[in-house]
Amino acid sequence: MLGMFFVPVFLFGLSLAIDSTAGERERRSLEVLMAQPMPARDLVLGKWLAVSLLAALGLVVELVVAHGMLSTLSLEEIGMSWHLGLPMLAAVVLTALPLCLLVGAVQVAMAMNSKTFKEAQATASVVTLLPIVPLIAVPMLGLGTQPWMYAVPVLSNQVMLQSLASNQAPGLLPFLLTCVPPLLAACGAAAFAMRRMRSEQYVMGI
C-alpha cells in the first residue's frame, strides 16, 4: 500500500509535459520560442525542471496528508505500522527528488518524440504504470527486501519508504543507490530531449 504514495510523481507533471512539448508544436507556438535568442538546451531544461517540480510538489502534498491521517490511526490492529516523523518524511522526499527528475525527463522526452498531442498522451501516459509494476511483481514473486532493489528506480523508493515506516534504518549505501541511478537515467533522457529540440524535423512537425 505504501508504494502507491509515489503514484503522484507520475501524474502531477504529466499534463504540463505533454502541453509544453507536443501541445506547443501542434499550436505552432514552439516556433516562436525557438526564434528567441536562447539555446535549445535552455528550453528543454526549463520544461524538464517545471515538470519535475510539479511531480515533487505532488509527492510532498500527498505525504503530508497521509502522515496526518496515518498518525492518528491504530494501524497495529491490522498488522501495519507508521513510525515516520517529519525528519524522516523530509528524507523520503529528498531521496525521491532524483525520481522526480527522472520522471520529468522521461515524460518530456516521450512527449517530444510524439507527432501529435493525442499521441503524446498515449505514449507519455505509459510511464504512469511504472509504480504499479513493483506493487504487483514483488508480492507475486514472494520477494523480500534485498539490497539490489535499492538500485532499481521506483522500486528503491518504495522499499525505502516501507523500511522507514517500519522504523528501520536502511543505511547510507541504500540512500546512495536510491539517488544515483535515477539521476544518471534522468540526464540521459534530458540529453535525448535536447537533441530532439535541436532537430528541424521535430520543430516543423515532420
N, C-alpha and C positions, 0 to 999 in steps of 0.2 A: 504493500500500500504506500509506503514512504517513497518508493521510486516514482510514483505518479506526481510527486511535487515538482519534478523537473519538466513536466509537460509544458508549462507556460513559457519556458525558454524557447520552445519551438513554435509557439503560437503568437506571442505578443508582437514580434517584429516581422511576421510573415507578410502582412499586407503592405507594409512600408517597403520591404524588399522587392515585392512584385511591382508596386506602383512606381517606385523610383527608378526602375530599370525598363522592363518591358512596357509598363504603362507610359512612361515618358517617351519612349521610342514610338509607340503607337500614336500618341498625341502630337508627335513631331516637336516636342519641347526639348528633347535631348540635343537636337542640332543647335538650339540656342545656347545651351550650356557648353557644348563643345566649342562654340565660337568665342567663348570667354578666354581671356589670357591666363589660362591655368592648365597644367598638365593633366592628362587623363588619370594619372596616379592619384591626384588630389580629389578628383571627383569620386573615384571608387572608394577611396579612404573615407570620405565623408559619408557616403551611403552605408558603407560597412559599419562604421562606428555608430551611426544613428540606429541601425537595425539592432546591433549588439546592445546598445544602451536600453532600448525598449525591452529586449529579452531579459536583461539584468533587472530592470525595474519590475517586470512581471514576476520574476523569481523572488525578489525581496518582498513584494506585497503579499504573495502567497505564503511565504514562510512566516511572516509576521502574523498574518491572520491565523494560520494553522497553529502557531505557537500559542497564541492567545486562547484558542479553543482546546487544544490537546492538553494544555497545562491544567485545565480545570476538570478534566475527565478522569475517572478511575479506570485507566487502561489496564491495570494489572488484573482486573477481574475478567478480562477477555484475553489474557495472555500477551499483552503488549506493554510497551513502556515508552516514556518520552522524558528524557533527562536533560534535554538541551536547554542551556541558558542563553542569554543574549550574546555573550562572548563566543560561544560555540556556534550560534547561528551566524555570527559575523564570519567565523572561519569557514562555514559551509558556503556562504556567499562568495567569499574570497577565492576558494578553490573552484567555484563554479564559474568565475569570470572567464577563464580560458574556454570553457564550454560555450559561454555566450558569444565569445568572439568567433569560435568555430562555426556555430550555428548561423550567425550573421553572415560570415564569409561564404558558407556553402549556399545559403538561400539566395544571396545576391548573385553568386556565380551561376547557379542553376537558372535563375530568372533571366539573367543576361543572355544565357545561351538559348533562350526561347524566342521564337519569332513573333508571337502574339501574346496578349495579356492572358487569354484563356489557357494557352499552352503553358505559360509561366505558372499559372495557378495549379495546373495539373502536375507539373514536374517538381516545383518547389514544395508543394504540399506533401510530397512523398517523405520529405525529411521529418515531418511531424510524427511519422510512425516509428522513428528510431528509439525513443524512450520506451515504447511498448514492447519492443523485441526482448530486452533482458528480463522484463517482468514475466514474460511467458516462457522464455527459453530456460532460464536458471531453475525455476521450480520443476519444470518438466524433466530436466536432466538430473535433478537431485544434487545440484552443486552447492557446496557450502562456500563461505568466504575464503578465497585463495589469493595469494599475492599477485598473480598475473592479472587478476580482474582490475587492479588499480591502473593498469597500463592501457585499458580499453576505454575510450571516451564514452560518456553517458553511463556505462555500467560502473565505471570508477566512482562517479559522483553519487550514484545510488547506493553503492556499497559503503562509501564514506559516510553518508547521512545515516544509514542504518547502524553503523558502528557507533557513531557519536550519540545517536538517540538511545542506544543501549548502554551508554556510559562507558564505552570502551575507547581507549586511545590508540588510533591506528599507527602512529609513529611518523617520523619525518619522511622516510622513503615513500610511503603511500601518498603523502601530500605532494611530493615532487612528481611522482608518476601520474597523479591525477591532473597536474597542471601542465607538464611539459608536452606530452603527445598532442593534446588539443591545440596548443599554441603553434606547434610545427605544422599541423594539418591546416589550421586557420591561415597561416602565412602562405601555404601552397594554394589554397582556394582563392585567397585575395590576389595572388600573383596571376592566376588564371583569369580572374575578372578584369584585372588591369590590362592584360594583353588583349582581351576581347574589346575593351573600351577603346583601345588604340586602333582597332580594325575599322576600316571604312565600310566594309560589308555589314558589320554589326550596326553602325550608326545609320546607314541608309536602309537597314531592314531587308537586305538581300538574303 
